[in-house]
Amino acid sequence: MDRLIVKNFGPLKDIDIELNKVNLFIGENGSGKSVLAKLITILSNYTETSDSNLLIEQLKKFNINFLNDDTYIKKDDFIIKDKKRKLRKLKIDEKYLKTLQSTLEYLYQQEKENKRIYEKINKELLNLYNKNYKKTFEESLKKSNEIFQKLAENLQKQGIVINNLSFDYKYLPAERNLISLFNKSLSSFLVADIPIPKFLLEFMSDFEKATNEIKELEILNIKYINTDGLDRHKIYFNNQDYLPLEQSSSGIQSAIPMLLTAKYFAKKYRGIVIEEPEQNLFPKAQKEVIEFLLKEINEKNSLFLMTHSPYVLSTLNILMMAHKVGSLSSKASKEVEKIIPKSKWLNRDDFSAYYIEDGKAKNIKGKTGLISENVIDDISDEIDSEFQELLELYREFKNDK
């Protein structure tokens, strides 16, 4: 697992976390979850360590340029230290080679019989590693991606199509519910010189790419259809009746861009970072959305969820419990599948969970590997406590009458 340390960066004061396959961060508004989401995205994509200007550009793009004299950020071998942006030069190491080889393994699994091509491309990468040990990570990554592209083209000529995952992370902002509004008015916004965050413009572009590839999606008791017309983003509530996306409920306006884009990203990118997957959704719908996201990611993806919702935590616990029980025996597995399909199970060893508060991250996984129940219940307990106090007062004053 990757380790991320962040000290004195905006609202993040002292963060020390391990990044897993599936990662959950919960906390109150303003606790720093959004900053952490953006920082994870930037650091995972930032490779040209010899030029700090690129890093600054990315921080500005996401509106989180909080570097100061006391800032310290470390992710594996990559260090950002103080506002002078002293960057430790990252060289290719054994971990990078293993990453390339694991990607090749994935390509190889797409075409198991074509062993000769796999061995040839692996040999080329080994030579690349030996020749470029002293070169920057980005130069070597660019070269390796060229080799992957050649492999894909060669296989395509033989009628073999492979899904090559990019090394990039993609970010799905909480502001995605504005997509339907911008869809028809973007040119007006741009002409009026209204500042739109770059990361939101990038997500709008990604959403368009996703809808061009995924024309239909059934979820949340509705069916999305892209009809390629003026009102092409349609939400059908039955076989005949529909609304344009921008006229549908706030929950649908937020969920559909997220789900379509996440499904699209899962086939192409290494990591997906999502803010507030529960946004504007009823608890039952939140559960369905989380199950959908976990079902879509594959063995090569990492998923990051920033949430306010205890229902998201409860859903993840259920899916981890399903895996825990289903792993006991084949008989248990069959019984669990009657309740929850195996494609939705979540291995607790692949999961990390943190509570962000006062600029710090508290690990909230219990000894069982599941999210500690008291974390989920804290909010409910506070509400119940207030209700009990009011109930006692009601009984007291009712008797006085």
NORKA-V568580 format. One record per pair of residues at least 12 apart in sequence whose ideal C-beta (glycine too) atoms are under 10 Angstrom apart, sorted by the first residue. I is the first residue (numbers start at 1). J is the second residue. Records with the same first field share a line. If there is no record, write none. Layout:
# NORKA-V568580
I: J + J
This chain:
# NORKA-V568580
1: 17 + 18 + 19 + 20 + 21 + 23 + 350 + 352
2: 17 + 18 + 19 + 20 + 40 + 43 + 44 + 75 + 76 + 95 + 302
3: 16 + 17 + 18 + 19 + 74 + 75 + 76
4: 16 + 17 + 18 + 19 + 36 + 39 + 40 + 43 + 44 + 73 + 74 + 75 + 76 + 78 + 361
5: 17 + 72 + 73 + 74 + 75 + 79
6: 32 + 35 + 36 + 39 + 40 + 43 + 66 + 71 + 72 + 73 + 74 + 75 + 80 + 359 + 361
7: 70 + 71 + 72 + 73 + 74 + 81 + 359
8: 66 + 67 + 68 + 69 + 70 + 71 + 72 + 73 + 82 + 359
9: 32 + 35 + 36 + 39 + 59 + 64 + 65 + 66 + 67 + 68 + 70 + 71 + 72 + 73 + 80 + 359
10: 32 + 34 + 35 + 36 + 38 + 39 + 64 + 65 + 66 + 67 + 68 + 71 + 359
11: 27 + 30 + 31 + 32 + 33 + 34 + 35 + 36 + 64 + 66 + 356 + 358 + 359
12: 31 + 32 + 33 + 35 + 36 + 39 + 64 + 66 + 71 + 73 + 356 + 359 + 360 + 361
13: 32 + 70 + 358 + 359 + 360 + 361
14: 72 + 358 + 359 + 360 + 361
15: 32 + 35 + 36 + 39 + 73 + 354 + 356 + 359 + 360 + 361
16: 74 + 354 + 360 + 361 + 363
17: 36 + 40 + 352 + 353 + 354 + 356 + 361 + 362 + 363
18: 352 + 354 + 363
19: 40 + 43 + 44 + 75 + 76 + 271 + 302 + 304 + 352
20: 302 + 303 + 304 + 347 + 348 + 349 + 350 + 351 + 352 + 353 + 365
21: 271 + 297 + 299 + 300 + 301 + 302 + 303 + 346 + 347 + 349 + 350 + 351 + 352
22: 293 + 294 + 297 + 301 + 302 + 303 + 304 + 305 + 316 + 319 + 320 + 346 + 347 + 348 + 350 + 351 + 352 + 353
23: 40 + 271 + 273 + 302 + 303 + 304 + 305 + 306 + 350 + 351 + 352 + 353 + 354
24: 277 + 290 + 303 + 304 + 305 + 306 + 307 + 312 + 313 + 316 + 351 + 352 + 353 + 354 + 355 + 364 + 365 + 371
25: 37 + 40 + 275 + 304 + 305 + 306 + 307 + 352 + 353 + 354 + 355 + 356 + 361 + 364
26: 305 + 306 + 307 + 308 + 309 + 310 + 312 + 313 + 353 + 354 + 355 + 356 + 357 + 364 + 371 + 375 + 376
27: 306 + 307 + 308 + 354 + 355 + 356 + 357 + 358 + 361 + 362
28: 308 + 355 + 356 + 357
29: 308
31: 306 + 308 + 355 + 356 + 357 + 358 + 359 + 360 + 361
32: 64 + 306 + 356 + 357 + 358 + 359 + 360 + 361
33: 174 + 275 + 276 + 305 + 306 + 307 + 308 + 354 + 356 + 361
34: 62 + 63 + 64 + 173 + 174 + 275 + 276 + 306
35: 62 + 63 + 64 + 66 + 306 + 356
36: 64 + 273 + 304 + 306 + 354 + 356 + 361
37: 62 + 64 + 171 + 172 + 173 + 174 + 273 + 274 + 275 + 276 + 304 + 305 + 306
38: 58 + 59 + 61 + 62 + 63 + 64 + 171 + 173 + 199 + 273 + 275 + 306
39: 58 + 59 + 62 + 64 + 66 + 73 + 75 + 80 + 273
40: 75 + 169 + 171 + 271 + 273 + 302 + 304 + 306
41: 58 + 62 + 168 + 169 + 170 + 171 + 172 + 199 + 271 + 272 + 273 + 304
42: 54 + 55 + 57 + 58 + 59 + 61 + 62 + 64 + 73 + 75 + 169 + 171
43: 55 + 58 + 73 + 74 + 75 + 76 + 78 + 80 + 169
44: 75 + 78 + 167 + 168 + 169 + 170 + 171 + 270 + 271 + 273 + 302 + 304
45: 58 + 166 + 167 + 168 + 169 + 170 + 171 + 269 + 270 + 271
46: 58 + 59 + 75 + 78 + 80 + 87 + 90 + 137 + 138 + 169
47: 78 + 90 + 136 + 137 + 138 + 139 + 140 + 141 + 142 + 167 + 168
48: 87 + 90 + 136 + 137 + 138 + 139 + 141 + 142
49: 77 + 78 + 79 + 80 + 87 + 88 + 89 + 90 + 91 + 136 + 137 + 138
50: 87 + 89 + 90 + 136 + 137 + 138 + 139
51: 87 + 136 + 138
52: 67 + 80 + 84 + 85 + 86 + 87
53: 85
54: 138
55: 67 + 73 + 78 + 80 + 85 + 87
56: 85
57: 198
58: 198 + 199
59: 80 + 85
60: 198
61: 197 + 198 + 199 + 201 + 202
62: 171 + 173 + 197 + 198 + 199
63: 197 + 198 + 199
66: 83
67: 80 + 81 + 82 + 83 + 84 + 85
68: 82 + 83
69: 82 + 83 + 84
70: 82 + 83
71: 83 + 84 + 85
74: 88
76: 90 + 93 + 95
77: 89 + 90 + 91 + 93 + 95 + 96 + 137
78: 90 + 137
89: 134 + 136 + 137
90: 136 + 137 + 138
91: 132 + 133 + 134 + 135 + 136 + 137 + 140
92: 128 + 129 + 130 + 132 + 133 + 134 + 135 + 136 + 137 + 139 + 140 + 141 + 144
93: 129 + 133 + 137
94: 129
96: 129 + 137 + 140 + 141 + 144
97: 125 + 126 + 128 + 129 + 130 + 133 + 140
99: 141 + 144 + 167 + 270
100: 121 + 122 + 125 + 126 + 128 + 129 + 140 + 141 + 144 + 147 + 148 + 167
101: 122 + 125 + 126 + 129
102: 299 + 300
103: 125 + 144 + 145 + 148 + 164 + 165 + 166 + 167 + 270 + 300
104: 118 + 119 + 121 + 122 + 125 + 144 + 147 + 148 + 151
105: 118 + 122 + 299 + 300
106: 162 + 163 + 164 + 165 + 298 + 299 + 300
107: 121 + 122 + 148 + 151 + 152 + 155 + 162 + 163 + 164 + 165
108: 121 + 122 + 162
109: 162 + 299
110: 152 + 155 + 160 + 161 + 162 + 163 + 164
111: 151 + 155 + 158 + 160 + 161 + 162
113: 160
114: 151 + 154 + 155 + 158 + 160
117: 151 + 154 + 155 + 158 + 160
118: 151
120: 151 + 154
121: 144 + 147 + 148 + 150 + 151 + 154
124: 143 + 144 + 147 + 150 + 151
125: 140 + 143 + 144 + 147 + 148
128: 140 + 143 + 144 + 146 + 147
129: 144
131: 143
132: 144
141: 167
144: 167
145: 164 + 166 + 167
148: 162 + 164 + 165 + 166
149: 164
151: 164
152: 164
163: 266 + 267 + 268 + 298 + 300
164: 267 + 268
165: 265 + 266 + 267 + 268 + 269 + 270 + 271 + 298 + 300 + 301
166: 265 + 268 + 269 + 270 + 271
167: 269 + 270 + 271
168: 265 + 268 + 269 + 270 + 271
169: 265 + 269 + 270 + 271 + 272 + 273 + 301 + 302 + 304
170: 202 + 203 + 206 + 261 + 262 + 264 + 265 + 266 + 268 + 269 + 270 + 271 + 272 + 273 + 274
171: 199 + 200 + 202 + 203 + 206 + 265 + 271 + 272 + 273 + 274 + 275 + 304
172: 199 + 203 + 206 + 207 + 257 + 258 + 259 + 261 + 262 + 265 + 272 + 273 + 274 + 275 + 276 + 277 + 304 + 306
173: 197 + 199 + 200 + 202 + 203 + 257 + 258 + 273 + 274 + 275 + 276
174: 254 + 258 + 274 + 275 + 276 + 277 + 279 + 306
175: 196 + 197 + 199 + 200 + 203 + 254 + 275 + 276 + 279
176: 200 + 203 + 204 + 207 + 253 + 254 + 255 + 256 + 257 + 258 + 261 + 274 + 275 + 276 + 279
177: 250 + 251 + 252 + 253 + 254 + 255 + 256 + 257 + 258 + 276 + 279 + 280
178: 196 + 200 + 203 + 204 + 246 + 253 + 254 + 257
179: 200 + 203 + 204 + 207 + 208 + 233 + 245 + 246 + 253 + 254 + 256 + 257 + 258 + 261
180: 207 + 233 + 235 + 244 + 245 + 246 + 247 + 248 + 250 + 252 + 253 + 254 + 256 + 257
181: 245 + 246 + 253
182: 196 + 200 + 201 + 204 + 207 + 246
183: 204 + 207 + 208 + 231 + 232 + 233 + 244 + 245 + 246 + 257
184: 230 + 231 + 233 + 244 + 246
185: 246
186: 201 + 204
189: 201
203: 257 + 258 + 261
204: 257 + 261
206: 257 + 260 + 261 + 264 + 265 + 268 + 269
207: 233 + 256 + 257 + 258 + 260 + 261 + 264
208: 226 + 261
209: 260 + 261 + 264 + 265 + 268
210: 226 + 257 + 259 + 260 + 261 + 262 + 263 + 264 + 265 + 268
211: 224 + 225 + 226 + 228 + 232 + 233 + 245 + 256 + 257 + 260 + 261 + 264
212: 226 + 228 + 264
213: 226 + 260 + 263 + 264 + 267 + 268
214: 226 + 259 + 260 + 261 + 263 + 264 + 267
215: 227 + 228 + 232 + 260
216: 236 + 260
217: 256 + 259 + 260 + 263 + 292
218: 236
219: 252 + 255 + 256 + 259 + 260 + 285 + 288 + 289 + 291 + 292
220: 235 + 249 + 251 + 252 + 255 + 256 + 259 + 281 + 282 + 284 + 285 + 288 + 289 + 292
221: 237 + 238 + 252 + 284 + 285 + 288
222: 234 + 235 + 236 + 237 + 238 + 242 + 243 + 248 + 249 + 252 + 255 + 256
223: 235 + 236 + 237 + 238 + 239 + 242
224: 236 + 242 + 245 + 248 + 252 + 255 + 256 + 257 + 259 + 260
225: 242
226: 245 + 260
227: 242
230: 244
231: 243 + 244 + 245 + 246 + 247
232: 244 + 245
233: 245 + 246 + 248 + 253 + 256 + 257 + 260
234: 248
235: 247 + 248 + 249 + 252 + 253 + 256
237: 252
245: 257
249: 280 + 281 + 282
250: 279 + 280 + 281
251: 278 + 279 + 280 + 281 + 282 + 285 + 286 + 289
252: 280 + 281 + 285
253: 279 + 280
254: 276 + 277 + 278 + 279 + 280 + 281 + 289
255: 277 + 278 + 279 + 280 + 281 + 285 + 286 + 288 + 289 + 292
258: 272 + 274 + 275 + 276 + 277 + 279 + 289 + 292 + 293
259: 277 + 288 + 289 + 292 + 293 + 296
261: 274
262: 274 + 277 + 289 + 292 + 293 + 296 + 297 + 301 + 303
263: 292 + 293 + 295 + 296 + 297
264: 296
265: 296 + 297 + 301 + 303
266: 293 + 295 + 296 + 297 + 298 + 300 + 301 + 303
267: 296 + 298 + 300 + 301
268: 301
269: 300 + 301 + 302
270: 300 + 301 + 302
271: 297 + 300 + 301 + 302 + 303 + 304
272: 293 + 296 + 297 + 301 + 302 + 303 + 304 + 305
273: 302 + 303 + 304 + 305 + 306
274: 289 + 293 + 303 + 304 + 305 + 306 + 307
275: 304 + 305 + 306 + 307
276: 305 + 306 + 307 + 308 + 309 + 312
277: 289 + 290 + 292 + 293 + 303 + 305 + 306 + 307 + 309 + 312
278: 290 + 305 + 307 + 308 + 309 + 310 + 311 + 312 + 315
279: 307 + 308 + 309
281: 309 + 311 + 312
282: 311
283: 309 + 310 + 311 + 312 + 314 + 315
284: 311
285: 311
286: 307 + 309 + 310 + 311 + 312 + 314 + 315
287: 311 + 312 + 314 + 315 + 316 + 318 + 319
288: 315
289: 312 + 315
290: 305 + 307 + 309 + 311 + 312 + 313 + 314 + 315 + 316 + 318 + 319 + 344 + 346
291: 315 + 316 + 318 + 319 + 340 + 341 + 343 + 344 + 346
292: 344
293: 305 + 344
294: 315 + 316 + 319 + 343 + 344 + 345 + 346
295: 319 + 341 + 343 + 344 + 345
296: 343
299: 350
302: 350
303: 350 + 351
304: 352
305: 353
306: 356
308: 379
309: 379
310: 371 + 375 + 376 + 377 + 378 + 379 + 380
311: 376
312: 371 + 376
313: 353 + 355 + 364 + 370 + 371 + 372 + 373 + 375 + 376
314: 371 + 373 + 376 + 377
315: 344 + 346
316: 346 + 348 + 351 + 353 + 370 + 371 + 376
317: 346 + 348 + 351 + 353 + 366 + 368 + 370 + 371 + 372 + 373 + 376
318: 339 + 340 + 344 + 345 + 346 + 370
319: 340 + 344 + 345 + 346 + 347 + 348 + 351
320: 345 + 346 + 347 + 348 + 349 + 350 + 351 + 365 + 368 + 369 + 370 + 371
321: 336 + 340 + 345 + 346 + 348 + 368 + 369 + 370
322: 336 + 337 + 339 + 340 + 341 + 342 + 344 + 345 + 346
323: 336 + 340 + 342 + 344 + 345 + 346 + 347 + 348 + 349 + 350 + 351 + 369
324: 336 + 345 + 346 + 347 + 348 + 368 + 369 + 370
325: 339 + 340 + 345
326: 339 + 340 + 342 + 345
327: 345 + 347
333: 345
346: 370
347: 369
348: 365 + 366 + 368 + 369 + 370 + 371
349: 369
351: 365 + 369 + 370 + 371
352: 364 + 365
353: 365 + 366 + 370 + 371 + 372 + 375
355: 371 + 372 + 375 + 378
362: 375
364: 376
